[in-house]
Amino acid sequence: MQDVVNPTVYGEATAPPGAGLACAWWSRVPDDLGGPFVQRVVPDGCVDVIWWERTGVLQVAGPDTGPVPARLEPGDRLVGVRFRPGAASPALGSPADAVRDARVPLRELWGADADRLAEALAAADDPRSVLVKSVVARAEAAGPPDPLVPLLMRGLAHGSVRQVADELGLGERQVRRRAHAAFGYGPKTVQRVLRFQRALRMARAGRALAEVAYEAGYADQAHLAHEVRDLGGVPIRELL
C-alpha cells in the first residue's frame, strides 16, 4: 500500500452561513492509480460528516489529537461537510468529545435519519448539495452552539486558560468543561492544534521555519519540529 504524495483530486466550496460549517468538499481518487494508498489526516480542530460513494457509508470524523491514516482505493469518491472548530455538537446531537479520535457511523447519532440520507445521496445527481442541505437543516433545527465558543477559541489562540477564564468571567474548570464539549478536547490541546495549523499555513506560504516557529508561538524551531512530529506523524517538510 502506498503512503506517498496525495494523488487525489480535491475541492472545496463555500457552505451556507449560519450552520457552523467551514466548507463543503469533495475528493476523488483516480481510477488508474494502480492500488490503494494511505492518506494522512492531521488535526485541525474540525469535525466532518463524510459520505463514501463506493460503500454508501456515512460517517463522522474527528476531532483528532494526532495523525489518522485513511485508506483510499482507486476510483473512490467522497463528499463531505466540515464544521468549524466548536460548531458541530448541536447538529450531531452529541458533545464533540464523544467522537474524539474516532470515525463514527452517522447512524449512531442520527438513527434512521442517517439511513434515509444515505439513500438520498446514493440516488442524487449532486450528492454534495444533498448532504449540505441535510446537515444545514439539522443544525438549524438543533439551534446555535454555545455562544461562548468563538470567544473561547479566540482567547485560547493567544492566551492562557486562566486569562481566558478571567476575560469570560468563568472558572478554569468551566472553561475546560465547555472546551471538551465544543472542541472535543481540553484547552491545552485546542491551543496545540490551533498553533500547529497556524504554523502549517505559514510554512506552506514559504516562510522560513525559524520564522514560522517564532511567529506561531513555539519556544524555538526544535519545539516546532517536535510538535509537528507529534501531531502530524512526520517531519514538517515531509508533511508539507
FENBEL-V137461 format. One line per field, one symbol per residue. phi: phi as a letter, one per 20 degrees, with the letter a starting at -180 (. if undefined). burial: # if it has 16 or more other C-alpha atoms within 10 Angstrom, else .. Layout:
phi: ???
burial: ???
This chain:
phi: .eccggefecbccfegfndneeadbbbcegfeforfbdeeddfcnecddcdeffemfdbddnfedafcfdecdgnfcccbcdefgndeggffmbffffdflccdggffddmfffffffffffeefcffffffffffffffffnffgfeggfgfffffccefffffffemdeffffffffffeeobfgffgffffffffffffffenfffffggfffoefafffgffffffednbgfffff
burial: .......#......#...###########......##################...############...#####################..#######.#####.##...##.##..##....######..##.##....##...#..##.###...#..##......#..##.##########.############.##.....#..##..###.....##.##..####.#....
